Amino acid sequence: MNFLISVERSYKRYKRLLHSKGIDRRTKLILSEKYNALRQIIIFLYGDFLDNTTTHNQQCVEIFQTNNFSIPESASDLNLPEDTLRKVLTSVDLEMMTIVGKSTIENINKARTIWDIQKAMRGFNKMLNRFRYSA
């Protein structure tokens, strides 16, 4: 679940930075835009994306996230061998990365202007529309 974990870490980092003191207005606007973009992606991943996977996959991801991304704890909660859980999470993670695009997250993190963030989100928004119409 490296992709999902990296999205979550970036999201939490921008949330933390937004609430820190001494940030100039321009930087705060960019941080806010990055935070909102990642929030939109996370809402999609935990919402629409997981709703369109199997119940077993949904349960595995939700338990994994609830257990702070700990495979041993999640495997014991689900009564699954760790290897089986890893395989399920890896397949879901690859599907998430394919749909959202690893470059989308990288481009959001590298963005220096609001326009760069909006440009990175264009591909995601197009994919989101296609995903919602096909589901």
A tleap script that builds the chain and sets N, CA, C and O, in Angstrom:
source leaprc.protein.ff14SB
mol = sequence {
  NMET ASN PHE LEU ILE SER VAL GLU ARG SER
  TYR LYS ARG TYR LYS ARG LEU LEU HIE SER
  LYS GLY ILE ASP ARG ARG THR LYS LEU ILE
  LEU SER GLU LYS TYR ASN ALA LEU ARG GLN
  ILE ILE ILE PHE LEU TYR GLY ASP PHE LEU
  ASP ASN THR THR THR HIE ASN GLN GLN CYS
  VAL GLU ILE PHE GLN THR ASN ASN PHE SER
  ILE PRO GLU SER ALA SER ASP LEU ASN LEU
  PRO GLU ASP THR LEU ARG LYS VAL LEU THR
  SER VAL ASP LEU GLU MET MET THR ILE VAL
  GLY LYS SER THR ILE GLU ASN ILE ASN LYS
  ALA ARG THR ILE TRP ASP ILE GLN LYS ALA
  MET ARG GLY PHE ASN LYS MET LEU ASN ARG
  PHE ARG TYR SER CALA
}
set mol.1.N position { 0.827 -1.188 0.000 }
set mol.1.CA position { 0.000 0.000 0.000 }
set mol.1.C position { 0.872 1.253 0.000 }
set mol.1.O position { 0.511 2.265 0.600 }
set mol.2.N position { 1.999 1.187 -0.660 }
set mol.2.CA position { 2.913 2.327 -0.677 }
set mol.2.C position { 2.275 3.573 -1.267 }
set mol.2.O position { 2.496 4.681 -0.776 }
set mol.3.N position { 1.482 3.395 -2.321 }
set mol.3.CA position { 0.867 4.552 -2.968 }
set mol.3.C position { -0.100 5.245 -2.017 }
set mol.3.O position { -0.023 6.458 -1.824 }
set mol.4.N position { -1.001 4.486 -1.427 }
set mol.4.CA position { -1.989 5.066 -0.511 }
set mol.4.C position { -1.307 5.702 0.695 }
set mol.4.O position { -1.706 6.777 1.141 }
set mol.5.N position { -0.293 5.049 1.217 }
set mol.5.CA position { 0.436 5.593 2.366 }
set mol.5.C position { 1.121 6.906 1.990 }
set mol.5.O position { 1.108 7.849 2.781 }
set mol.6.N position { 1.717 6.986 0.801 }
set mol.6.CA position { 2.386 8.229 0.393 }
set mol.6.C position { 1.382 9.359 0.194 }
set mol.6.O position { 1.677 10.511 0.513 }
set mol.7.N position { 0.198 9.043 -0.330 }
set mol.7.CA position { -0.840 10.067 -0.487 }
set mol.7.C position { -1.274 10.563 0.890 }
set mol.7.O position { -1.407 11.768 1.105 }
set mol.8.N position { -1.493 9.644 1.812 }
set mol.8.CA position { -1.903 10.013 3.172 }
set mol.8.C position { -0.828 10.858 3.867 }
set mol.8.O position { -1.147 11.843 4.533 }
set mol.9.N position { 0.428 10.477 3.714 }
set mol.9.CA position { 1.522 11.234 4.353 }
set mol.9.C position { 1.596 12.658 3.808 }
set mol.9.O position { 1.750 13.614 4.569 }
set mol.10.N position { 1.486 12.791 2.498 }
set mol.10.CA position { 1.521 14.124 1.897 }
set mol.10.C position { 0.354 14.962 2.398 }
set mol.10.O position { 0.520 16.130 2.748 }
set mol.11.N position { -0.814 14.362 2.428 }
set mol.11.CA position { -2.022 15.042 2.896 }
set mol.11.C position { -1.837 15.538 4.330 }
set mol.11.O position { -2.135 16.693 4.635 }
set mol.12.N position { -1.347 14.669 5.200 }
set mol.12.CA position { -1.145 15.038 6.605 }
set mol.12.C position { -0.054 16.095 6.753 }
set mol.12.O position { -0.152 16.977 7.606 }
set mol.13.N position { 0.987 16.007 5.919 }
set mol.13.CA position { 2.068 16.992 5.978 }
set mol.13.C position { 1.545 18.381 5.637 }
set mol.13.O position { 1.862 19.351 6.327 }
set mol.14.N position { 0.737 18.485 4.566 }
set mol.14.CA position { 0.199 19.792 4.184 }
set mol.14.C position { -0.795 20.305 5.218 }
set mol.14.O position { -0.871 21.510 5.458 }
set mol.15.N position { -1.544 19.419 5.820 }
set mol.15.CA position { -2.483 19.820 6.873 }
set mol.15.C position { -1.712 20.413 8.052 }
set mol.15.O position { -2.093 21.450 8.595 }
set mol.16.N position { -0.622 19.742 8.441 }
set mol.16.CA position { 0.212 20.212 9.546 }
set mol.16.C position { 0.865 21.557 9.202 }
set mol.16.O position { 0.901 22.465 10.032 }
set mol.17.N position { 1.375 21.676 7.984 }
set mol.17.CA position { 2.022 22.919 7.570 }
set mol.17.C position { 1.035 24.083 7.504 }
set mol.17.O position { 1.381 25.218 7.833 }
set mol.18.N position { -0.185 23.797 7.079 }
set mol.18.CA position { -1.205 24.845 6.994 }
set mol.18.C position { -1.490 25.471 8.348 }
set mol.18.O position { -1.784 26.664 8.431 }
set mol.19.N position { -1.406 24.685 9.400 }
set mol.19.CA position { -1.732 25.169 10.735 }
set mol.19.C position { -0.520 25.698 11.492 }
set mol.19.O position { -0.640 26.112 12.645 }
set mol.20.N position { 0.646 25.689 10.852 }
set mol.20.CA position { 1.821 26.240 11.520 }
set mol.20.C position { 1.830 27.759 11.366 }
set mol.20.O position { 1.206 28.310 10.460 }
set mol.21.N position { 2.537 28.411 12.254 }
set mol.21.CA position { 2.555 29.879 12.273 }
set mol.21.C position { 3.741 30.411 11.488 }
set mol.21.O position { 4.729 29.710 11.272 }
set mol.22.N position { 3.627 31.651 11.069 }
set mol.22.CA position { 4.719 32.329 10.395 }
set mol.22.C position { 4.837 32.040 8.913 }
set mol.22.O position { 5.907 32.229 8.333 }
set mol.23.N position { 3.766 31.588 8.290 }
set mol.23.CA position { 3.791 31.295 6.853 }
set mol.23.C position { 3.232 32.501 6.108 }
set mol.23.O position { 2.179 33.030 6.465 }
set mol.24.N position { 3.946 32.931 5.069 }
set mol.24.CA position { 3.456 34.065 4.296 }
set mol.24.C position { 2.201 33.666 3.513 }
set mol.24.O position { 1.911 32.483 3.331 }
set mol.25.N position { 1.476 34.670 3.063 }
set mol.25.CA position { 0.172 34.450 2.429 }
set mol.25.C position { 0.268 33.602 1.164 }
set mol.25.O position { -0.553 32.709 0.953 }
set mol.26.N position { 1.257 33.871 0.326 }
set mol.26.CA position { 1.408 33.127 -0.936 }
set mol.26.C position { 1.663 31.645 -0.670 }
set mol.26.O position { 1.059 30.780 -1.305 }
set mol.27.N position { 2.553 31.362 0.264 }
set mol.27.CA position { 2.861 29.975 0.608 }
set mol.27.C position { 1.636 29.285 1.193 }
set mol.27.O position { 1.373 28.119 0.901 }
set mol.28.N position { 0.895 30.005 2.012 }
set mol.28.CA position { -0.309 29.429 2.619 }
set mol.28.C position { -1.347 29.083 1.546 }
set mol.28.O position { -2.022 28.058 1.647 }
set mol.29.N position { -1.477 29.928 0.522 }
set mol.29.CA position { -2.407 29.642 -0.579 }
set mol.29.C position { -2.003 28.373 -1.326 }
set mol.29.O position { -2.849 27.544 -1.664 }
set mol.30.N position { -0.712 28.231 -1.578 }
set mol.30.CA position { -0.222 27.047 -2.292 }
set mol.30.C position { -0.415 25.793 -1.432 }
set mol.30.O position { -0.861 24.759 -1.930 }
set mol.31.N position { -0.080 25.884 -0.147 }
set mol.31.CA position { -0.278 24.743 0.755 }
set mol.31.C position { -1.756 24.359 0.838 }
set mol.31.O position { -2.102 23.177 0.857 }
set mol.32.N position { -2.604 25.356 0.885 }
set mol.32.CA position { -4.042 25.104 0.944 }
set mol.32.C position { -4.532 24.400 -0.316 }
set mol.32.O position { -5.348 23.481 -0.241 }
set mol.33.N position { -4.041 24.827 -1.462 }
set mol.33.CA position { -4.429 24.205 -2.734 }
set mol.33.C position { -3.926 22.755 -2.810 }
set mol.33.O position { -4.647 21.869 -3.268 }
set mol.34.N position { -2.696 22.520 -2.362 }
set mol.34.CA position { -2.157 21.152 -2.341 }
set mol.34.C position { -2.973 20.275 -1.394 }
set mol.34.O position { -3.316 19.141 -1.727 }
set mol.35.N position { -3.277 20.804 -0.225 }
set mol.35.CA position { -4.071 20.074 0.765 }
set mol.35.C position { -5.438 19.708 0.185 }
set mol.35.O position { -5.884 18.567 0.311 }
set mol.36.N position { -6.097 20.671 -0.447 }
set mol.36.CA position { -7.424 20.414 -1.015 }
set mol.36.C position { -7.376 19.407 -2.158 }
set mol.36.O position { -8.278 18.581 -2.296 }
set mol.37.N position { -6.338 19.471 -2.972 }
set mol.37.CA position { -6.196 18.517 -4.082 }
set mol.37.C position { -6.024 17.096 -3.542 }
set mol.37.O position { -6.669 16.163 -4.019 }
set mol.38.N position { -5.165 16.942 -2.560 }
set mol.38.CA position { -4.942 15.614 -1.978 }
set mol.38.C position { -6.166 15.129 -1.209 }
set mol.38.O position { -6.462 13.934 -1.186 }
set mol.39.N position { -6.875 16.064 -0.579 }
set mol.39.CA position { -8.114 15.684 0.110 }
set mol.39.C position { -9.127 15.128 -0.887 }
set mol.39.O position { -9.796 14.131 -0.612 }
set mol.40.N position { -9.234 15.775 -2.039 }
set mol.40.CA position { -10.152 15.301 -3.078 }
set mol.40.C position { -9.760 13.890 -3.537 }
set mol.40.O position { -10.626 13.040 -3.745 }
set mol.41.N position { -8.476 13.651 -3.692 }
set mol.41.CA position { -7.997 12.327 -4.118 }
set mol.41.C position { -8.276 11.280 -3.043 }
set mol.41.O position { -8.721 10.176 -3.357 }
set mol.42.N position { -8.020 11.615 -1.783 }
set mol.42.CA position { -8.263 10.667 -0.692 }
set mol.42.C position { -9.752 10.350 -0.564 }
set mol.42.O position { -10.129 9.200 -0.344 }
set mol.43.N position { -10.589 11.365 -0.701 }
set mol.43.CA position { -12.036 11.127 -0.653 }
set mol.43.C position { -12.438 10.170 -1.767 }
set mol.43.O position { -13.262 9.280 -1.556 }
set mol.44.N position { -11.863 10.348 -2.948 }
set mol.44.CA position { -12.160 9.442 -4.055 }
set mol.44.C position { -11.684 8.022 -3.746 }
set mol.44.O position { -12.422 7.059 -3.954 }
set mol.45.N position { -10.450 7.893 -3.250 }
set mol.45.CA position { -9.892 6.561 -3.000 }
set mol.45.C position { -10.679 5.799 -1.938 }
set mol.45.O position { -10.969 4.615 -2.108 }
set mol.46.N position { -11.025 6.476 -0.845 }
set mol.46.CA position { -11.766 5.798 0.215 }
set mol.46.C position { -13.263 5.741 -0.065 }
set mol.46.O position { -13.985 4.992 0.594 }
set mol.47.N position { -13.733 6.506 -1.017 }
set mol.47.CA position { -15.152 6.519 -1.344 }
set mol.47.C position { -15.457 5.747 -2.602 }
set mol.47.O position { -15.643 4.531 -2.569 }
set mol.48.N position { -15.508 6.460 -3.718 }
set mol.48.CA position { -15.915 5.863 -5.000 }
set mol.48.C position { -15.063 4.667 -5.398 }
set mol.48.O position { -15.587 3.652 -5.855 }
set mol.49.N position { -13.759 4.785 -5.228 }
set mol.49.CA position { -12.881 3.693 -5.658 }
set mol.49.C position { -13.169 2.417 -4.869 }
set mol.49.O position { -13.396 1.359 -5.455 }
set mol.50.N position { -13.161 2.519 -3.540 }
set mol.50.CA position { -13.391 1.321 -2.723 }
set mol.50.C position { -14.810 0.782 -2.879 }
set mol.50.O position { -15.032 -0.422 -2.755 }
set mol.51.N position { -15.766 1.661 -3.148 }
set mol.51.CA position { -17.144 1.196 -3.369 }
set mol.51.C position { -17.247 0.298 -4.591 }
set mol.51.O position { -18.159 -0.524 -4.684 }
set mol.52.N position { -16.321 0.449 -5.526 }
set mol.52.CA position { -16.353 -0.333 -6.759 }
set mol.52.C position { -15.399 -1.524 -6.740 }
set mol.52.O position { -15.138 -2.128 -7.781 }
set mol.53.N position { -14.882 -1.861 -5.566 }
set mol.53.CA position { -14.062 -3.069 -5.446 }
set mol.53.C position { -14.867 -4.108 -4.668 }
set mol.53.O position { -15.981 -3.837 -4.222 }
set mol.54.N position { -14.304 -5.270 -4.515 }
set mol.54.CA position { -15.015 -6.323 -3.787 }
set mol.54.C position { -15.120 -5.965 -2.304 }
set mol.54.O position { -14.330 -5.175 -1.787 }
set mol.55.N position { -16.085 -6.545 -1.647 }
set mol.55.CA position { -16.281 -6.313 -0.214 }
set mol.55.C position { -15.045 -6.750 0.571 }
set mol.55.O position { -14.666 -6.109 1.552 }
set mol.56.N position { -14.428 -7.831 0.138 }
set mol.56.CA position { -13.218 -8.330 0.798 }
set mol.56.C position { -12.097 -7.303 0.702 }
set mol.56.O position { -11.423 -7.023 1.693 }
set mol.57.N position { -11.894 -6.739 -0.491 }
set mol.57.CA position { -10.850 -5.724 -0.665 }
set mol.57.C position { -11.152 -4.481 0.167 }
set mol.57.O position { -10.251 -3.914 0.783 }
set mol.58.N position { -12.407 -4.059 0.188 }
set mol.58.CA position { -12.801 -2.899 0.994 }
set mol.58.C position { -12.450 -3.129 2.458 }
set mol.58.O position { -11.854 -2.276 3.115 }
set mol.59.N position { -12.830 -4.288 2.944 }
set mol.59.CA position { -12.598 -4.614 4.344 }
set mol.59.C position { -11.103 -4.646 4.659 }
set mol.59.O position { -10.678 -4.153 5.704 }
set mol.60.N position { -10.314 -5.217 3.769 }
set mol.60.CA position { -8.860 -5.284 3.983 }
set mol.60.C position { -8.255 -3.887 4.069 }
set mol.60.O position { -7.455 -3.614 4.965 }
set mol.61.N position { -8.626 -3.004 3.152 }
set mol.61.CA position { -8.074 -1.644 3.143 }
set mol.61.C position { -8.534 -0.873 4.373 }
set mol.61.O position { -7.733 -0.182 5.002 }
set mol.62.N position { -9.802 -0.981 4.719 }
set mol.62.CA position { -10.319 -0.238 5.869 }
set mol.62.C position { -9.675 -0.693 7.180 }
set mol.62.O position { -9.318 0.138 8.015 }
set mol.63.N position { -9.526 -1.993 7.362 }
set mol.63.CA position { -8.876 -2.514 8.578 }
set mol.63.C position { -7.405 -2.102 8.597 }
set mol.63.O position { -6.879 -1.728 9.645 }
set mol.64.N position { -6.746 -2.169 7.450 }
set mol.64.CA position { -5.341 -1.778 7.336 }
set mol.64.C position { -5.165 -0.315 7.729 }
set mol.64.O position { -4.230 0.025 8.454 }
set mol.65.N position { -6.049 0.541 7.260 }
set mol.65.CA position { -5.972 1.960 7.589 }
set mol.65.C position { -6.299 2.192 9.062 }
set mol.65.O position { -5.644 2.999 9.721 }
set mol.66.N position { -7.299 1.497 9.578 }
set mol.66.CA position { -7.685 1.626 10.985 }
set mol.66.C position { -6.540 1.221 11.911 }
set mol.66.O position { -6.358 1.812 12.976 }
set mol.67.N position { -5.778 0.223 11.506 }
set mol.67.CA position { -4.643 -0.257 12.308 }
set mol.67.C position { -3.351 0.496 12.010 }
set mol.67.O position { -2.260 -0.036 12.214 }
set mol.68.N position { -3.471 1.720 11.532 }
set mol.68.CA position { -2.304 2.567 11.240 }
set mol.68.C position { -1.319 1.890 10.300 }
set mol.68.O position { -0.106 1.965 10.499 }
set mol.69.N position { -1.843 1.234 9.283 }
set mol.69.CA position { -1.058 0.611 8.219 }
set mol.69.C position { -0.126 -0.487 8.740 }
set mol.69.O position { 0.993 -0.649 8.253 }
set mol.70.N position { -0.599 -1.226 9.722 }
set mol.70.CA position { 0.166 -2.346 10.277 }
set mol.70.C position { -0.360 -3.654 9.698 }
set mol.70.O position { -1.512 -4.025 9.921 }
set mol.71.N position { 0.492 -4.343 8.958 }
set mol.71.CA position { 0.077 -5.604 8.330 }
set mol.71.C position { -0.172 -6.702 9.374 }
set mol.71.O position { -1.199 -7.375 9.291 }
set mol.72.N position { 0.717 -6.913 10.349 }
set mol.72.CA position { 0.456 -7.991 11.319 }
set mol.72.C position { -0.868 -7.812 12.082 }
set mol.72.O position { -1.631 -8.765 12.242 }
set mol.73.N position { -1.131 -6.585 12.549 }
set mol.73.CA position { -2.382 -6.335 13.275 }
set mol.73.C position { -3.590 -6.544 12.375 }
set mol.73.O position { -4.575 -7.163 12.776 }
set mol.74.N position { -3.508 -6.024 11.159 }
set mol.74.CA position { -4.626 -6.142 10.219 }
set mol.74.C position { -4.885 -7.591 9.853 }
set mol.74.O position { -6.037 -8.016 9.773 }
set mol.75.N position { -3.826 -8.350 9.631 }
set mol.75.CA position { -3.979 -9.761 9.278 }
set mol.75.C position { -4.656 -10.532 10.413 }
set mol.75.O position { -5.517 -11.378 10.169 }
set mol.76.N position { -4.266 -10.237 11.643 }
set mol.76.CA position { -4.903 -10.945 12.762 }
set mol.76.C position { -6.362 -10.522 12.923 }
set mol.76.O position { -7.207 -11.356 13.246 }
set mol.77.N position { -6.673 -9.246 12.705 }
set mol.77.CA position { -8.067 -8.788 12.778 }
set mol.77.C position { -8.935 -9.436 11.709 }
set mol.77.O position { -10.114 -9.710 11.936 }
set mol.78.N position { -8.348 -9.678 10.550 }
set mol.78.CA position { -9.097 -10.261 9.429 }
set mol.78.C position { -9.026 -11.789 9.389 }
set mol.78.O position { -9.672 -12.425 8.557 }
set mol.79.N position { -8.242 -12.366 10.288 }
set mol.79.CA position { -8.007 -13.823 10.293 }
set mol.79.C position { -7.470 -14.311 8.950 }
set mol.79.O position { -7.920 -15.319 8.405 }
set mol.80.N position { -6.499 -13.570 8.438 }
set mol.80.CA position { -5.844 -13.919 7.172 }
set mol.80.C position { -4.350 -14.073 7.403 }
set mol.80.O position { -3.796 -13.437 8.300 }
set mol.81.N position { -3.686 -14.909 6.607 }
set mol.81.CA position { -2.223 -14.929 6.655 }
set mol.81.C position { -1.677 -13.584 6.139 }
set mol.81.O position { -2.283 -12.953 5.272 }
set mol.82.N position { -0.552 -13.168 6.672 }
set mol.82.CA position { 0.029 -11.885 6.267 }
set mol.82.C position { 0.304 -11.831 4.770 }
set mol.82.O position { 0.089 -10.796 4.140 }
set mol.83.N position { 0.776 -12.930 4.195 }
set mol.83.CA position { 1.065 -12.960 2.753 }
set mol.83.C position { -0.183 -12.709 1.927 }
set mol.83.O position { -0.133 -11.984 0.933 }
set mol.84.N position { -1.291 -13.294 2.323 }
set mol.84.CA position { -2.550 -13.097 1.601 }
set mol.84.C position { -2.981 -11.642 1.684 }
set mol.84.O position { -3.390 -11.052 0.684 }
set mol.85.N position { -2.890 -11.064 2.878 }
set mol.85.CA position { -3.254 -9.654 3.050 }
set mol.85.C position { -2.349 -8.764 2.210 }
set mol.85.O position { -2.822 -7.824 1.571 }
set mol.86.N position { -1.046 -9.056 2.207 }
set mol.86.CA position { -0.109 -8.274 1.393 }
set mol.86.C position { -0.492 -8.315 -0.085 }
set mol.86.O position { -0.462 -7.292 -0.768 }
set mol.87.N position { -0.852 -9.503 -0.575 }
set mol.87.CA position { -1.233 -9.643 -1.985 }
set mol.87.C position { -2.481 -8.828 -2.305 }
set mol.87.O position { -2.543 -8.158 -3.336 }
set mol.88.N position { -3.467 -8.886 -1.428 }
set mol.88.CA position { -4.705 -8.120 -1.638 }
set mol.88.C position { -4.399 -6.628 -1.639 }
set mol.88.O position { -4.834 -5.900 -2.531 }
set mol.89.N position { -3.649 -6.176 -0.635 }
set mol.89.CA position { -3.335 -4.748 -0.527 }
set mol.89.C position { -2.475 -4.271 -1.690 }
set mol.89.O position { -2.656 -3.153 -2.173 }
set mol.90.N position { -1.545 -5.101 -2.142 }
set mol.90.CA position { -0.703 -4.736 -3.279 }
set mol.90.C position { -1.532 -4.594 -4.541 }
set mol.90.O position { -1.329 -3.656 -5.312 }
set mol.91.N position { -2.460 -5.509 -4.763 }
set mol.91.CA position { -3.281 -5.415 -5.976 }
set mol.91.C position { -4.182 -4.183 -5.932 }
set mol.91.O position { -4.363 -3.512 -6.948 }
set mol.92.N position { -4.748 -3.879 -4.761 }
set mol.92.CA position { -5.583 -2.679 -4.626 }
set mol.92.C position { -4.732 -1.431 -4.810 }
set mol.92.O position { -5.147 -0.482 -5.476 }
set mol.93.N position { -3.538 -1.433 -4.217 }
set mol.93.CA position { -2.638 -0.289 -4.320 }
set mol.93.C position { -2.231 -0.027 -5.770 }
set mol.93.O position { -2.212 1.122 -6.212 }
set mol.94.N position { -1.908 -1.079 -6.504 }
set mol.94.CA position { -1.543 -0.917 -7.920 }
set mol.94.C position { -2.708 -0.370 -8.730 }
set mol.94.O position { -2.522 0.464 -9.616 }
set mol.95.N position { -3.900 -0.840 -8.425 }
set mol.95.CA position { -5.081 -0.343 -9.129 }
set mol.95.C position { -5.315 1.135 -8.814 }
set mol.95.O position { -5.647 1.921 -9.702 }
set mol.96.N position { -5.138 1.507 -7.541 }
set mol.96.CA position { -5.273 2.914 -7.145 }
set mol.96.C position { -4.255 3.775 -7.875 }
set mol.96.O position { -4.582 4.836 -8.406 }
set mol.97.N position { -3.007 3.296 -7.891 }
set mol.97.CA position { -1.935 4.054 -8.531 }
set mol.97.C position { -2.191 4.194 -10.026 }
set mol.97.O position { -1.901 5.241 -10.604 }
set mol.98.N position { -2.728 3.159 -10.659 }
set mol.98.CA position { -3.023 3.208 -12.085 }
set mol.98.C position { -4.134 4.205 -12.370 }
set mol.98.O position { -4.048 4.983 -13.321 }
set mol.99.N position { -5.169 4.184 -11.555 }
set mol.99.CA position { -6.312 5.059 -11.798 }
set mol.99.C position { -5.977 6.513 -11.487 }
set mol.99.O position { -6.247 7.391 -12.306 }
set mol.100.N position { -5.399 6.782 -10.333 }
set mol.100.CA position { -5.088 8.162 -9.949 }
set mol.100.C position { -3.861 8.664 -10.690 }
set mol.100.O position { -3.829 9.809 -11.141 }
set mol.101.N position { -2.863 7.823 -10.815 }
set mol.101.CA position { -1.626 8.212 -11.475 }
set mol.101.C position { -0.595 8.665 -10.465 }
set mol.101.O position { -0.791 9.657 -9.762 }
set mol.102.N position { 0.493 7.941 -10.398 }
set mol.102.CA position { 1.572 8.291 -9.475 }
set mol.102.C position { 2.111 9.683 -9.800 }
set mol.102.O position { 2.489 10.437 -8.903 }
set mol.103.N position { 2.142 10.012 -11.078 }
set mol.103.CA position { 2.663 11.321 -11.485 }
set mol.103.C position { 1.772 12.461 -10.987 }
set mol.103.O position { 2.257 13.569 -10.760 }
set mol.104.N position { 0.480 12.200 -10.817 }
set mol.104.CA position { -0.419 13.236 -10.293 }
set mol.104.C position { 0.036 13.662 -8.905 }
set mol.104.O position { 0.137 14.855 -8.619 }
set mol.105.N position { 0.308 12.699 -8.054 }
set mol.105.CA position { 0.745 13.001 -6.683 }
set mol.105.C position { 2.117 13.673 -6.703 }
set mol.105.O position { 2.343 14.649 -5.988 }
set mol.106.N position { 3.026 13.155 -7.516 }
set mol.106.CA position { 4.362 13.756 -7.614 }
set mol.106.C position { 4.274 15.197 -8.097 }
set mol.106.O position { 4.966 16.070 -7.574 }
set mol.107.N position { 3.427 15.450 -9.093 }
set mol.107.CA position { 3.286 16.807 -9.627 }
set mol.107.C position { 2.655 17.755 -8.612 }
set mol.107.O position { 3.012 18.932 -8.560 }
set mol.108.N position { 1.731 17.259 -7.814 }
set mol.108.CA position { 1.147 18.099 -6.759 }
set mol.108.C position { 2.227 18.448 -5.742 }
set mol.108.O position { 2.343 19.603 -5.333 }
set mol.109.N position { 3.011 17.466 -5.334 }
set mol.109.CA position { 4.062 17.716 -4.347 }
set mol.109.C position { 5.150 18.648 -4.879 }
set mol.109.O position { 5.713 19.435 -4.119 }
set mol.110.N position { 5.454 18.567 -6.185 }
set mol.110.CA position { 6.501 19.415 -6.774 }
set mol.110.C position { 6.001 20.804 -7.150 }
set mol.110.O position { 6.806 21.696 -7.417 }
set mol.111.N position { 4.693 20.999 -7.175 }
set mol.111.CA position { 4.116 22.253 -7.663 }
set mol.111.C position { 4.598 23.454 -6.854 }
set mol.111.O position { 4.718 23.404 -5.630 }
set mol.112.N position { 4.869 24.532 -7.586 }
set mol.112.CA position { 5.306 25.764 -6.936 }
set mol.112.C position { 4.271 26.873 -7.056 }
set mol.112.O position { 4.364 27.898 -6.381 }
set mol.113.N position { 3.289 26.659 -7.916 }
set mol.113.CA position { 2.229 27.649 -8.085 }
set mol.113.C position { 0.870 26.950 -8.063 }
set mol.113.O position { 0.779 25.733 -8.228 }
set mol.114.N position { -0.166 27.730 -7.861 }
set mol.114.CA position { -1.525 27.181 -7.884 }
set mol.114.C position { -1.828 26.624 -9.262 }
set mol.114.O position { -2.499 25.600 -9.387 }
set mol.115.N position { -1.338 27.292 -10.298 }
set mol.115.CA position { -1.566 26.817 -11.666 }
set mol.115.C position { -0.955 25.428 -11.861 }
set mol.115.O position { -1.556 24.578 -12.519 }
set mol.116.N position { 0.229 25.189 -11.299 }
set mol.116.CA position { 0.868 23.865 -11.395 }
set mol.116.C position { 0.001 22.784 -10.736 }
set mol.116.O position { -0.105 21.668 -11.245 }
set mol.117.N position { -0.606 23.123 -9.616 }
set mol.117.CA position { -1.459 22.161 -8.911 }
set mol.117.C position { -2.709 21.870 -9.737 }
set mol.117.O position { -3.116 20.717 -9.883 }
set mol.118.N position { -3.310 22.928 -10.273 }
set mol.118.CA position { -4.505 22.743 -11.100 }
set mol.118.C position { -4.187 21.933 -12.350 }
set mol.118.O position { -5.000 21.125 -12.798 }
set mol.119.N position { -3.014 22.150 -12.904 }
set mol.119.CA position { -2.578 21.381 -14.074 }
set mol.119.C position { -2.426 19.903 -13.708 }
set mol.119.O position { -2.820 19.028 -14.478 }
set mol.120.N position { -1.856 19.628 -12.536 }
set mol.120.CA position { -1.691 18.240 -12.085 }
set mol.120.C position { -3.046 17.578 -11.857 }
set mol.120.O position { -3.192 16.374 -12.065 }
set mol.121.N position { -4.025 18.352 -11.436 }
set mol.121.CA position { -5.352 17.802 -11.138 }
set mol.121.C position { -6.214 17.606 -12.385 }
set mol.121.O position { -7.217 16.895 -12.327 }
set mol.122.N position { -5.845 18.219 -13.503 }
set mol.122.CA position { -6.655 18.072 -14.727 }
set mol.122.C position { -6.827 16.621 -15.131 }
set mol.122.O position { -7.942 16.173 -15.400 }
set mol.123.N position { -5.729 15.887 -15.173 }
set mol.123.CA position { -5.788 14.476 -15.543 }
set mol.123.C position { -6.620 13.678 -14.557 }
set mol.123.O position { -7.385 12.797 -14.949 }
set mol.124.N position { -6.472 13.986 -13.278 }
set mol.124.CA position { -7.255 13.283 -12.261 }
set mol.124.C position { -8.742 13.569 -12.436 }
set mol.124.O position { -9.566 12.658 -12.351 }
set mol.125.N position { -9.086 14.824 -12.679 }
set mol.125.CA position { -10.499 15.178 -12.843 }
set mol.125.C position { -11.113 14.524 -14.075 }
set mol.125.O position { -12.273 14.114 -14.041 }
set mol.126.N position { -10.350 14.422 -15.161 }
set mol.126.CA position { -10.846 13.722 -16.358 }
set mol.126.C position { -11.081 12.254 -16.041 }
set mol.126.O position { -12.106 11.685 -16.416 }
set mol.127.N position { -10.129 11.647 -15.350 }
set mol.127.CA position { -10.261 10.245 -14.969 }
set mol.127.C position { -11.453 10.061 -14.038 }
set mol.127.O position { -12.186 9.079 -14.153 }
set mol.128.N position { -11.647 10.988 -13.130 }
set mol.128.CA position { -12.752 10.914 -12.181 }
set mol.128.C position { -14.095 10.917 -12.909 }
set mol.128.O position { -14.996 10.151 -12.567 }
set mol.129.N position { -14.221 11.774 -13.904 }
set mol.129.CA position { -15.459 11.806 -14.688 }
set mol.129.C position { -15.680 10.494 -15.425 }
set mol.129.O position { -16.795 9.973 -15.437 }
set mol.130.N position { -14.632 9.953 -16.041 }
set mol.130.CA position { -14.758 8.667 -16.740 }
set mol.130.C position { -15.108 7.550 -15.766 }
set mol.130.O position { -15.938 6.691 -16.065 }
set mol.131.N position { -14.472 7.569 -14.607 }
set mol.131.CA position { -14.705 6.531 -13.601 }
set mol.131.C position { -16.153 6.562 -13.118 }
set mol.131.O position { -16.792 5.519 -12.984 }
set mol.132.N position { -16.662 7.756 -12.859 }
set mol.132.CA position { -18.035 7.877 -12.351 }
set mol.132.C position { -19.065 7.486 -13.396 }
set mol.132.O position { -20.104 6.915 -13.062 }
set mol.133.N position { -18.786 7.792 -14.669 }
set mol.133.CA position { -19.734 7.423 -15.721 }
set mol.133.C position { -19.721 5.929 -15.996 }
set mol.133.O position { -20.746 5.354 -16.360 }
set mol.134.N position { -18.561 5.295 -15.822 }
set mol.134.CA position { -18.475 3.859 -16.096 }
set mol.134.C position { -18.998 3.020 -14.931 }
set mol.134.O position { -19.393 1.869 -15.118 }
set mol.135.N position { -18.998 3.594 -13.738 }
set mol.135.CA position { -19.424 2.827 -12.546 }
set mol.135.C position { -20.915 2.726 -12.399 }
set mol.135.O position { -21.401 2.114 -11.448 }
savepdb mol mol.pdb
quit
